[in-house]
Amino acid sequence: MQFQLTEEQLMIQKAARDFALQQCLPGVIERDEKQLFPKEQVMQLADLGFMGMMVDPAYGGAGMDTISYVLAMEEISKVDASVSVCMSVNNSLVCWGLEAYGNEDQKKQYLTPLAQGKKDGELYIGAFLLSEPEAGSDASSQRTTAEDKGDYYLLNGTKNWITNGSSASVYLVIAQTDVTKGPAGINVFIVEKNWPGVSVGAKENKMGIRGSDTHSISFTDVKVPKENRIGEEGFGFKFAMKTLAGGRIGIASQALGIASGAFERSLAYAKQRKAFGKEIMQHQAIQFKLADMATKVEAARLLCLKAAWEKDNKKDYTLSSSMAKVFASEAAMWIATEAVQIHGGYGYVKEYHVERLMRDAKITQIYEGTSEVQRIVIGRSVLK
């Protein structure tokens, strides 16, 4: 059992940390307040190779391992979770699904530019369309339909809470082709945003990760070529579940980053803030908070790295990714809340960043599988 990172992994971690501090930190409060999509930062991530970190270089990716991805996600999420979620969706849900299950033509046409994050010098990223107004945690209850018309499918329906909704060029859409078959009648399709019948709804006014663009996407008689279906008929539900298992590693890493960012800010503040004649770090009440925060951060980090290691070593990481996500997300919420408490009144104002980290932390308990869903997955495994 190794607890030491390789030289390459340490270099990637440093590159991500430098990027976060130099490119993401300036303007992060303004982007949050004005809900500005961090296009410039995402384009720079593409230049670093971070938008297709784990994709084979043959398809434009960086060919890195999942551990490196976790390290990069943590460092960027410490500073701006709106940037990191764009990176997570493109890496974990879009590129990974295409590389794992797409055919060669699909990979050449779509995966290569998605892994590079650019096409013809312009931003080119993807989005994963699963959730619907009445199909969130119950992913099998798809109302979006894809009617087989011979040479193409006719796509109709609405998807909700789509990260990268207006910025993505490509959507992976989960839709029902045969209601009588239940989950076995679900398929996944590659849909281009500029096709006739695709409509992007208004941007959601969110509590946290306000820089990321979250939209509803509607489809009205969209013609999807047969060659844009991924996998065999009825493969869509399995595709979604397999892809989300990897996505949970990304969101667990995002939660870890939020948690470690809140802890580091609290530690620095406790060393310089004085009360009752001494730095507040010398008060046992604050020391105990910091001790618990540090312990939860370390535990979350180890769970994330274990899940990443299992993924890299071709093991079943369904359980470990669920454990990492539920623990890291709940640790992030607790640590960010305690960070506000340690900062006192200063924690309640934007310039100290921790109030934003607390707002950003909450979504990690909800998207890509709620904490309740993770406990179902873990419980089923425990009770086998």
C-alpha positions in Angstrom: 0.0 0.0 0.0 1.5 3.3 -1.1 0.7 6.7 0.4 3.2 8.6 -1.7 2.3 10.5 -4.9 4.5 10.2 -8.0 6.6 13.0 -9.3 4.1 13.5 -12.2 1.1 13.6 -9.8 2.9 16.2 -7.7 3.6 18.3 -10.8 -0.1 18.1 -11.8 -1.2 19.0 -8.3 1.1 22.1 -8.3 0.0 23.1 -11.8 -3.6 23.0 -10.6 -2.8 24.9 -7.4 -1.0 27.6 -9.3 -3.8 27.9 -11.9 -6.4 28.2 -9.1 -4.5 30.9 -7.3 -3.4 32.9 -10.3 -6.3 32.5 -12.7 -9.4 31.6 -10.6 -9.0 33.6 -7.4 -8.9 37.0 -9.1 -12.5 37.9 -9.8 -14.1 34.8 -8.1 -16.3 36.9 -5.9 -17.6 39.1 -8.8 -18.3 36.0 -10.9 -20.3 34.5 -8.0 -22.3 37.7 -7.5 -23.0 38.3 -11.1 -23.4 34.6 -12.1 -20.7 35.0 -14.8 -19.7 31.8 -16.6 -15.9 31.4 -16.2 -15.2 31.0 -19.9 -11.7 32.4 -19.8 -10.7 30.0 -16.9 -12.3 27.0 -18.7 -10.4 27.9 -21.9 -7.2 28.0 -19.9 -8.0 24.6 -18.3 -8.3 23.3 -21.9 -4.8 24.6 -22.6 -3.5 22.8 -19.6 -5.0 19.5 -20.8 -7.4 19.4 -17.8 -10.7 19.2 -19.8 -9.8 15.7 -21.0 -7.4 14.6 -18.3 -8.0 10.9 -18.4 -8.7 10.5 -22.2 -6.2 8.6 -24.3 -3.9 11.0 -26.2 -5.0 9.2 -29.4 -8.3 11.1 -28.9 -6.8 14.4 -27.9 -6.7 13.7 -24.1 -3.9 14.1 -21.6 -3.7 10.4 -20.7 -3.5 11.1 -17.0 -4.7 8.8 -14.2 -7.8 9.3 -12.0 -5.6 10.1 -9.0 -4.2 13.1 -10.9 -7.7 14.1 -11.7 -8.7 14.0 -8.0 -5.7 16.1 -7.1 -6.5 18.8 -9.7 -10.2 18.9 -8.8 -9.3 19.4 -5.1 -6.9 22.3 -5.8 -9.3 24.1 -8.2 -12.3 23.5 -5.9 -10.5 25.1 -3.0 -10.8 28.4 -4.9 -13.7 28.2 -7.3 -16.1 25.3 -7.4 -17.9 26.8 -10.4 -14.8 26.3 -12.5 -14.2 22.8 -11.2 -17.8 21.5 -11.8 -17.4 22.5 -15.5 -14.2 20.5 -15.6 -15.8 17.6 -13.7 -18.8 17.2 -16.0 -16.7 17.3 -19.2 -14.2 14.8 -17.8 -16.2 12.4 -15.7 -19.6 12.3 -17.4 -19.0 13.3 -21.0 -15.5 12.3 -22.1 -15.4 9.2 -20.0 -18.7 7.9 -21.2 -17.8 8.5 -24.9 -14.4 6.9 -24.6 -15.7 3.9 -22.7 -18.8 3.1 -24.8 -18.7 5.2 -28.0 -17.7 3.7 -31.3 -14.7 4.8 -33.3 -16.6 7.4 -35.5 -18.2 8.9 -32.4 -14.8 9.2 -30.7 -13.2 10.9 -33.7 -16.0 13.3 -34.3 -16.9 14.2 -30.7 -14.5 12.9 -28.1 -11.4 14.4 -29.6 -12.5 18.1 -29.6 -14.3 17.5 -26.2 -11.1 16.2 -24.7 -9.2 19.2 -26.0 -11.9 21.6 -24.8 -11.7 23.5 -28.0 -12.6 23.3 -31.6 -11.4 25.8 -34.2 -10.1 27.9 -31.4 -13.5 28.2 -29.7 -14.7 26.6 -26.4 -16.0 23.1 -27.0 -17.3 21.2 -24.0 -20.1 18.8 -23.2 -23.1 18.3 -20.9 -24.8 15.2 -19.4 -28.6 15.3 -19.6 -30.3 12.9 -17.3 -32.4 14.8 -14.7 -35.9 15.8 -15.6 -38.7 17.7 -13.8 -40.0 14.3 -12.5 -36.8 12.2 -12.8 -34.1 13.1 -10.4 -32.9 10.4 -8.0 -35.3 8.0 -9.8 -33.3 8.0 -13.0 -35.4 5.2 -14.5 -38.5 7.4 -14.7 -37.5 9.1 -18.0 -40.3 11.2 -19.7 -38.0 12.4 -22.5 -38.8 10.2 -25.5 -36.8 9.1 -28.6 -39.2 7.6 -31.2 -37.5 5.3 -33.7 -38.2 6.6 -37.2 -36.0 4.2 -39.1 -33.0 6.3 -40.1 -33.3 8.6 -37.1 -34.9 9.1 -33.7 -37.4 11.9 -33.0 -36.4 13.4 -29.6 -39.0 15.2 -27.4 -38.8 16.3 -23.8 -37.2 18.5 -21.2 -34.1 18.1 -19.0 -33.5 20.0 -15.8 -30.5 21.2 -13.8 -28.0 20.8 -16.7 -24.5 22.0 -15.9 -22.8 23.6 -18.9 -26.3 23.9 -20.3 -25.7 26.9 -22.5 -22.0 26.7 -22.9 -21.8 23.1 -24.1 -21.7 22.3 -27.8 -22.6 18.6 -27.3 -25.2 16.9 -25.1 -25.3 13.3 -24.0 -29.1 12.8 -23.7 -30.8 9.9 -21.8 -34.2 9.2 -23.3 -36.9 6.5 -23.3 -37.4 4.7 -26.6 -39.8 2.0 -25.3 -41.8 2.7 -22.2 -43.0 -0.9 -21.9 -39.5 -2.1 -21.3 -38.8 0.3 -18.3 -35.0 0.8 -17.8 -34.3 -1.7 -20.6 -36.0 0.7 -23.0 -33.7 3.7 -22.3 -31.0 4.9 -24.7 -28.3 7.6 -24.8 -27.8 9.9 -27.7 -25.2 12.4 -28.8 -27.1 15.7 -29.6 -25.6 18.9 -30.9 -26.9 22.1 -29.3 -27.3 23.9 -32.6 -29.6 21.3 -34.1 -33.2 22.4 -35.0 -35.6 21.9 -32.1 -33.0 22.2 -29.3 -33.9 25.0 -26.9 -31.9 26.3 -23.9 -34.0 27.7 -21.0 -33.2 30.6 -18.7 -30.2 30.2 -16.4 -31.1 29.0 -12.9 -30.6 31.6 -10.1 -28.8 29.3 -7.7 -27.6 29.4 -4.1 -24.1 28.2 -4.9 -21.8 27.4 -7.8 -23.4 30.5 -9.3 -20.7 30.9 -12.0 -21.5 27.6 -13.6 -24.4 27.8 -16.1 -27.3 25.6 -15.1 -30.2 25.5 -17.5 -33.2 23.4 -18.6 -32.9 22.0 -22.1 -35.9 21.3 -24.2 -36.2 19.1 -27.3 -39.1 19.5 -29.8 -39.0 17.0 -32.7 -35.2 16.9 -32.8 -34.0 14.5 -35.5 -31.1 12.4 -34.0 -29.3 10.2 -36.6 -29.2 6.5 -35.7 -25.4 6.7 -35.7 -25.6 9.1 -32.7 -26.9 6.5 -30.4 -24.2 5.2 -28.0 -24.1 1.4 -27.6 -26.7 -1.2 -28.3 -30.5 -0.7 -28.1 -31.5 -0.4 -24.5 -28.0 0.4 -23.2 -28.8 4.0 -22.0 -29.7 3.2 -18.3 -26.6 1.1 -17.8 -24.6 3.9 -19.5 -26.0 6.5 -17.1 -25.3 4.4 -14.0 -21.7 3.4 -15.0 -20.9 7.0 -15.9 -22.4 8.5 -12.7 -20.2 6.1 -10.6 -17.1 7.8 -12.1 -18.8 11.2 -11.8 -19.1 10.7 -8.1 -15.4 10.6 -7.8 -15.2 14.0 -9.5 -17.9 15.5 -7.2 -16.4 13.9 -4.1 -13.1 15.6 -5.1 -14.9 18.9 -5.6 -16.4 18.5 -2.1 -12.9 17.7 -0.7 -11.6 20.8 -2.3 -14.3 23.0 -0.8 -13.7 21.4 2.6 -9.9 21.8 2.5 -10.2 25.3 1.2 -12.5 26.3 4.1 -10.2 24.6 6.6 -7.1 26.3 5.2 -8.8 29.7 5.4 -10.0 29.0 8.9 -6.5 27.9 10.0 -4.9 31.1 8.6 -7.6 33.3 10.2 -7.2 31.6 13.6 -3.5 32.3 13.6 -3.9 36.1 13.1 -7.2 36.9 14.7 -6.9 37.9 18.4 -9.6 37.7 21.1 -9.2 38.0 24.8 -5.6 38.9 24.5 -4.3 36.0 22.3 -4.7 34.5 18.8 -8.0 32.5 18.7 -6.1 29.4 17.7 -4.9 29.3 21.3 -8.4 28.9 22.6 -9.4 25.3 23.0 -12.8 25.8 21.5 -11.2 26.8 18.2 -8.5 24.2 18.4 -11.1 21.5 18.7 -12.9 22.8 15.6 -9.7 22.9 13.6 -8.8 19.4 14.8 -12.1 18.0 13.6 -11.9 19.9 10.4 -8.4 18.6 9.6 -9.4 15.0 10.4 -12.5 15.1 8.2 -10.5 16.6 5.3 -7.9 13.9 5.6 -10.5 11.1 5.8 -12.3 12.5 2.7 -9.1 12.8 0.8 -8.2 9.1 1.5 -11.7 8.0 0.4 -11.4 9.9 -2.8 -7.9 8.6 -3.6 -9.0 5.0 -2.8 -11.9 5.3 -5.3 -9.6 6.8 -7.9 -7.0 4.0 -7.3 -9.7 1.3 -7.8 -10.9 3.0 -11.0 -7.3 3.2 -12.3 -6.7 -0.5 -11.5 -9.9 -1.7 -13.2 -11.6 -2.7 -10.0 -15.3 -2.2 -9.2 -15.4 1.3 -7.7 -19.1 1.7 -7.3 -19.1 1.3 -3.5 -15.9 3.3 -2.9 -17.1 6.2 -5.1 -20.4 6.3 -3.2 -18.6 6.3 0.1 -16.3 9.0 -1.0 -19.1 11.2 -2.2 -21.4 10.9 0.8 -18.6 11.4 3.3 -16.8 14.2 1.4 -19.9 16.2 0.6 -21.2 16.0 4.2 -17.8 16.9 5.5 -17.6 19.9 3.2 -21.0 21.2 4.4 -20.0 20.8 8.1 -16.5 22.2 7.6 -17.7 25.2 5.6 -20.3 26.0 8.2 -17.7 25.7 11.0 -15.4 28.0 8.9 -18.0 30.7 8.9 -18.4 30.2 12.7 -14.6 30.6 13.3 -14.6 33.7 11.2 -17.5 35.1 13.2 -19.0 38.2 11.7 -16.3 38.3 9.0 -17.4 34.9 7.9 -20.7 36.3 7.0 -19.4 38.8 4.4 -18.2 37.9 1.0 -14.6 39.2 1.0 -13.5 36.4 3.3 -14.7 33.7 0.9 -16.0 31.2 3.4 -19.7 32.1 3.1 -19.4 31.3 -0.6 -17.7 28.0 0.2 -20.6 27.1 2.5 -23.1 27.9 -0.3 -21.1 25.9 -2.8 -20.8 22.9 -0.5 -24.5 22.3 -0.3 -24.9 21.2 -3.9 -22.3 18.4 -3.5 -24.8 16.6 -1.2 -27.4 16.8 -4.0 -26.1 16.5 -7.6 -24.8 13.3 -9.3 -26.6 11.3 -6.6 -27.9 12.7 -3.4 -26.5 11.6 0.0 -29.6 9.5 0.4 -29.0 7.6 -2.9 -25.4 7.0 -1.9 -26.6 5.4 1.3 -28.9 3.2 -0.6 -25.9 2.1 -2.8 -23.7 1.5 0.3 -26.5 -0.2 2.2 -27.2 -2.7 -0.6 -23.5 -3.5 -0.8 -23.2 -4.0 3.0 -26.3 -6.2 3.1 -25.3 -8.5 0.3 
